[in-house]
Amino acid sequence: MASLDMSARIYEGNGQWGAATNEVRKMVVAEIPQQGDLTKAQQNLALRLASDATQAEDLSTLDWIASRIGNRQMDDSGPVFNLLTKRDGAPLKVTSNAEPQ
């Protein structure tokens, strides 16, 4: 797994998003089960793939990772992951927990 991570980081550093996406997707297949709770590391890996795929404009990978993660609970990275993988065409809604002034 370390060699995939290293090559993905090199591709990311060089802006080769398609190649980076391919490497990170291999990591996801090996590291993220199709069901069950996600560890923080698994959540970070899912977000990394979504980010790389967004940079590569790889919609099929975005759909794939969204399907693989499904409705499983994510921590702080959940909203960003959902934003990157959203594909239903609905306008984005920005919400805030702040009290109206």
VEXBA-102876 format. One record per residue (C-alpha): residue in one letter; x, y, z. Coordinates in nm, 4 decimals. Layout:
REM VEXBA-102876
<site aa="A" x="X" y="Y" z="Z"/>
...
This chain:
REM VEXBA-102876
<site aa="M" x="0.0000" y="0.0000" z="0.0000"/>
<site aa="A" x="0.2885" y="0.2348" z="0.0739"/>
<site aa="S" x="0.4080" y="0.2226" z="-0.2864"/>
<site aa="L" x="0.0611" y="0.3186" z="-0.4141"/>
<site aa="D" x="0.0471" y="0.6059" z="-0.1675"/>
<site aa="M" x="0.3920" y="0.7289" z="-0.2708"/>
<site aa="S" x="0.3192" y="0.7145" z="-0.6427"/>
<site aa="A" x="-0.0188" y="0.8851" z="-0.5879"/>
<site aa="R" x="0.1538" y="1.1650" z="-0.3947"/>
<site aa="I" x="0.4047" y="1.2115" z="-0.6761"/>
<site aa="Y" x="0.1255" y="1.2294" z="-0.9334"/>
<site aa="E" x="-0.0694" y="1.4723" z="-0.7133"/>
<site aa="G" x="0.2393" y="1.6892" z="-0.6706"/>
<site aa="N" x="0.2861" y="1.6982" z="-1.0482"/>
<site aa="G" x="-0.0792" y="1.7772" z="-1.1167"/>
<site aa="Q" x="-0.1323" y="1.4436" z="-1.2923"/>
<site aa="W" x="-0.4782" y="1.4007" z="-1.1479"/>
<site aa="G" x="-0.5924" y="1.1118" z="-1.3663"/>
<site aa="A" x="-0.2929" y="0.8991" z="-1.2693"/>
<site aa="A" x="-0.3301" y="1.0005" z="-0.9040"/>
<site aa="T" x="-0.6977" y="0.9044" z="-0.9131"/>
<site aa="N" x="-0.6123" y="0.5597" z="-1.0477"/>
<site aa="E" x="-0.3595" y="0.4959" z="-0.7703"/>
<site aa="V" x="-0.5832" y="0.6215" z="-0.4898"/>
<site aa="R" x="-0.8767" y="0.4192" z="-0.6221"/>
<site aa="K" x="-0.6652" y="0.1023" z="-0.5890"/>
<site aa="M" x="-0.5984" y="0.2014" z="-0.2289"/>
<site aa="V" x="-0.9700" y="0.2520" z="-0.1656"/>
<site aa="V" x="-1.0553" y="-0.0916" z="-0.3044"/>
<site aa="A" x="-0.8041" y="-0.2470" z="-0.0646"/>
<site aa="E" x="-0.8730" y="-0.0300" z="0.2404"/>
<site aa="I" x="-1.2413" y="0.0668" z="0.2464"/>
<site aa="P" x="-1.4947" y="-0.2150" z="0.2876"/>
<site aa="Q" x="-1.8261" y="-0.1881" z="0.1089"/>
<site aa="Q" x="-2.0146" y="-0.1924" z="0.4403"/>
<site aa="G" x="-1.9573" y="-0.1022" z="0.8023"/>
<site aa="D" x="-1.8304" y="0.1940" z="0.9969"/>
<site aa="L" x="-1.5472" y="0.4002" z="0.8532"/>
<site aa="T" x="-1.2331" y="0.4824" z="1.0449"/>
<site aa="K" x="-1.0910" y="0.8322" z="1.0262"/>
<site aa="A" x="-0.8170" y="0.7028" z="0.7936"/>
<site aa="Q" x="-1.0776" y="0.5486" z="0.5636"/>
<site aa="Q" x="-1.2770" y="0.8717" z="0.5614"/>
<site aa="N" x="-0.9639" y="1.0658" z="0.4712"/>
<site aa="L" x="-0.8873" y="0.8215" z="0.1911"/>
<site aa="A" x="-1.2407" y="0.8560" z="0.0503"/>
<site aa="L" x="-1.2075" y="1.2340" z="0.0608"/>
<site aa="R" x="-0.8665" y="1.2140" z="-0.1072"/>
<site aa="L" x="-1.0106" y="1.0076" z="-0.3926"/>
<site aa="A" x="-1.3045" y="1.2452" z="-0.4318"/>
<site aa="S" x="-1.0664" y="1.5410" z="-0.4388"/>
<site aa="D" x="-0.8311" y="1.3836" z="-0.6940"/>
<site aa="A" x="-1.1216" y="1.2699" z="-0.9114"/>
<site aa="T" x="-1.2660" y="1.6216" z="-0.9015"/>
<site aa="Q" x="-0.9338" y="1.7626" z="-1.0183"/>
<site aa="A" x="-0.9248" y="1.4998" z="-1.2953"/>
<site aa="E" x="-1.2897" y="1.5717" z="-1.3861"/>
<site aa="D" x="-1.3472" y="1.1964" z="-1.3507"/>
<site aa="L" x="-1.7219" y="1.1745" z="-1.2970"/>
<site aa="S" x="-1.7336" y="0.7956" z="-1.3084"/>
<site aa="T" x="-1.4897" y="0.7719" z="-1.0168"/>
<site aa="L" x="-1.6856" y="1.0334" z="-0.8233"/>
<site aa="D" x="-2.0017" y="0.8299" z="-0.8754"/>
<site aa="W" x="-1.8157" y="0.5116" z="-0.7786"/>
<site aa="I" x="-1.6760" y="0.6476" z="-0.4501"/>
<site aa="A" x="-2.0109" y="0.8062" z="-0.3615"/>
<site aa="S" x="-2.1772" y="0.4685" z="-0.4130"/>
<site aa="R" x="-1.9087" y="0.2821" z="-0.2171"/>
<site aa="I" x="-1.9393" y="0.5167" z="0.0822"/>
<site aa="G" x="-2.3178" y="0.5407" z="0.0550"/>
<site aa="N" x="-2.4892" y="0.6864" z="0.3594"/>
<site aa="R" x="-2.2234" y="0.5850" z="0.6087"/>
<site aa="Q" x="-2.1431" y="0.8361" z="0.8786"/>
<site aa="M" x="-1.8406" y="1.0590" z="0.8236"/>
<site aa="D" x="-1.6855" y="1.3053" z="1.0653"/>
<site aa="D" x="-1.5824" y="1.6595" z="0.9727"/>
<site aa="S" x="-1.4930" y="1.5561" z="0.6159"/>
<site aa="G" x="-1.8509" y="1.4485" z="0.5382"/>
<site aa="P" x="-1.9826" y="1.7809" z="0.4066"/>
<site aa="V" x="-1.6813" y="1.8290" z="0.1786"/>
<site aa="F" x="-1.7068" y="1.4703" z="0.0541"/>
<site aa="N" x="-2.0769" y="1.5214" z="-0.0210"/>
<site aa="L" x="-2.0058" y="1.8468" z="-0.2007"/>
<site aa="L" x="-1.7421" y="1.6842" z="-0.4219"/>
<site aa="T" x="-1.9534" y="1.3804" z="-0.5066"/>
<site aa="K" x="-2.2931" y="1.5495" z="-0.5500"/>
<site aa="R" x="-2.4256" y="1.4786" z="-0.8980"/>
<site aa="D" x="-2.8027" y="1.5289" z="-0.8906"/>
<site aa="G" x="-2.7964" y="1.8772" z="-1.0392"/>
<site aa="A" x="-2.9787" y="2.0333" z="-0.7458"/>
<site aa="P" x="-2.8485" y="2.3715" z="-0.6327"/>
<site aa="L" x="-2.6233" y="2.3621" z="-0.3307"/>
<site aa="K" x="-2.7649" y="2.4889" z="-0.0045"/>
<site aa="V" x="-2.5365" y="2.6608" z="0.2405"/>
<site aa="T" x="-2.6472" y="2.6315" z="0.5995"/>
<site aa="S" x="-2.5042" y="2.7743" z="0.9139"/>
<site aa="N" x="-2.5465" y="2.6927" z="1.2789"/>
<site aa="A" x="-2.4893" y="3.0559" z="1.3705"/>
<site aa="E" x="-2.7672" y="3.2542" z="1.5340"/>
<site aa="P" x="-2.9214" y="3.5267" z="1.3154"/>
<site aa="Q" x="-2.7851" y="3.8682" z="1.4027"/>
